[in-house]
Amino acid sequence: MVRGPLPAAIVTEAQTPNTQDTGDTAMSVIVQDTGFTTDDFDGIWIDMPADTDPATLSQYGNAEGIRVTVASFSDGRGFTLARMLRLAGYKGRLRAEGHVIADQYAMARRAGFDEVEISPDLAARQPAQQWVFRADWTANDYQSRLRKRA
């Protein structure tokens, strides 16, 4: 947990969220390693609930983009689906959509997500600099440290 102001070095130029139309009445904020950004994906999304049966994932191997719904920050099933898709060789765009918090961004990237889609309310509570602070998702990975010792 980070307390107090974040170092100035991690503040990006894009401090206000850019929104994109997801097809419903609500606008969303896209989070990538550089902070809040516009949605540049123009393909077809497959929307996948977190309770999707893992045995059915092979049918999505050629999808352009898969958007996995994360209903709650305490529900890790979407992260498991992302990891299983990547281990199965999925190469398309993979997006976590829903209630992912900034503290989970590094974990989402390690699981295989390319980006996160959050609500404007969440973006207002957790501005871009909090997400960028966690964007170095390859650092401080305990599994990598353990592998180096072996």
Phi and psi in degrees as a GROMACS rama.xvg file:
@    title "Ramachandran Plot"
@    xaxis  label "Phi"
@    yaxis  label "Psi"
@TYPE xy
-98.3891  129.348  VAL-2
-118.158  145.395  ARG-3
83.3661  -176.313  GLY-4
-68.4611  148.169  PRO-5
-81.3181  150.552  LEU-6
-58.9591  143.836  PRO-7
-60.5136  -26.536  ALA-8
-63.5942  -20.7218  ALA-9
-99.49  -0.245418  ILE-10
-78.8841  127.517  VAL-11
-99.0683  169.315  THR-12
-67.3165  -32.6589  GLU-13
-87.0921  86.3662  ALA-14
-95.0768  -20.3741  GLN-15
-102.201  138.315  THR-16
-68.0372  137.565  PRO-17
-92.0642  139.076  ASN-18
-109.944  159.751  THR-19
-140.999  149.229  GLN-20
-81.8764  120.449  ASP-21
-96.6067  10.6284  THR-22
98.2215  -14.4437  GLY-23
-108.695  -172.299  ASP-24
-77.6573  -18.1471  THR-25
-89.4084  146.685  ALA-26
-97.41  152.457  MET-27
-123.748  164.193  SER-28
-115.619  130.762  VAL-29
-97.2734  130.987  ILE-30
-114.63  125.768  VAL-31
-127.326  -177.958  GLN-32
-58.6379  -23.4908  ASP-33
-89.8391  -2.49222  THR-34
113.526  -148.545  GLY-35
-77.2746  138.93  PHE-36
-147.329  171.545  THR-37
-84.6979  156.848  THR-38
-79.1925  115.15  ASP-39
-102.907  7.19933  ASP-40
-86.3958  123.888  PHE-41
-117.318  17.1989  ASP-42
-89.4866  -164.895  GLY-43
-100.793  128.081  ILE-44
-88.6771  140.431  TRP-45
-101.566  115.976  ILE-46
-87.1828  123.093  ASP-47
-121.055  118.342  MET-48
-70.4482  156.36  PRO-49
-65.3362  -19.8125  ALA-50
-94.1472  18.9374  ASP-51
-60.624  137.138  THR-52
-66.8995  119.313  ASP-53
-56.9085  -25.0895  PRO-54
-67.7026  -15.5717  ALA-55
-96.6915  0.64425  THR-56
-65.9646  -26.7293  LEU-57
-61.6943  -25.254  SER-58
-71.5074  -12.2263  GLN-59
-100.424  8.38338  TYR-60
-57.1743  -30.4134  GLY-61
-103.674  10.8167  ASN-62
-66.2495  144.114  ALA-63
-68.1603  -43.5832  GLU-64
-150.8  138.789  GLY-65
-121.746  127.658  ILE-66
-111.997  110.609  ARG-67
-93.9575  124.789  VAL-68
-79.505  128.588  THR-69
-112.994  106.09  VAL-70
-74.2087  -28.5666  ALA-71
-149.048  146.535  SER-72
-63.4151  -16.7756  PHE-73
-93.6716  2.84193  SER-74
-101.661  108.333  ASP-75
-89.6219  2.61621  GLY-76
-61.8837  -36.6448  ARG-77
-63.9529  -37.1026  GLY-78
-65.5101  -38.3906  PHE-79
-65.1794  -43.196  THR-80
-61.2166  -42.0394  LEU-81
-60.7315  -46.1726  ALA-82
-62.5557  -42.2723  ARG-83
-66.0969  -39.1051  MET-84
-62.4583  -45.3238  LEU-85
-66.0992  -40.808  ARG-86
-64.8639  -27.9453  LEU-87
-81.2901  -3.50424  ALA-88
100.255  11.499  GLY-89
-64.2552  128.385  TYR-90
-113.475  -6.15023  LYS-91
-75.1278  -173.835  GLY-92
-74.1127  132.65  ARG-93
-126.913  119.66  LEU-94
-125.136  132.086  ARG-95
-86.3683  131.2  ALA-96
-127.048  128.209  GLU-97
128.963  -140.884  GLY-98
-93.6877  74.5458  HIS-99
-104.959  133.592  VAL-100
-101.282  162.249  ILE-101
-55.5654  -37.5355  ALA-102
-61.6777  -19.9294  ASP-103
-96.1387  -1.03487  GLN-104
-60.1827  -46.5827  TYR-105
-61.0511  -40.6171  ALA-106
-64.9759  -39.7886  MET-107
-62.099  -42.792  ALA-108
-66.1696  -41.5579  ARG-109
-65.3053  -32.1072  ARG-110
-70.9496  -21.6189  ALA-111
126.336  -4.53484  GLY-112
-69.6815  141.256  PHE-113
-85.7592  -26.746  ASP-114
-163.467  171.965  GLU-115
-129.515  140.184  VAL-116
-113.207  118.682  GLU-117
-123.411  167.42  ILE-118
-78.2135  155.679  SER-119
-60.1287  -32.6487  PRO-120
-62.2886  -45.019  ASP-121
-66.5106  -38.7655  LEU-122
-63.0392  -33.9396  ALA-123
-70.081  -35.7919  ALA-124
-78.0375  -30.0829  ARG-125
-127.195  87.0069  GLN-126
-63.8467  169.81  PRO-127
-52.3361  -39.1046  ALA-128
-62.9032  -28.765  GLN-129
-69.1546  -34.4015  GLN-130
-74.6616  -42.2719  TRP-131
-64.3518  -35.0699  VAL-132
-57.3746  -29.9626  PHE-133
-101.303  8.22047  ARG-134
-73.3879  -18.7497  ALA-135
-81.7886  67.1819  ASP-136
-72.2942  -10.5479  TRP-137
-87.6701  -12.5974  THR-138
-87.1637  156.101  ALA-139
58.2891  34.1009  ASN-140
-92.2501  112.246  ASP-141
-62.2859  -30.7421  TYR-142
-66.3931  -38.9892  GLN-143
-65.2917  -40.2144  SER-144
-63.6753  -39.4579  ARG-145
-67.452  -38.853  LEU-146
-64.2303  -35.4979  ARG-147
-66.4291  -29.7974  LYS-148
-77.8917  -25.5809  ARG-149
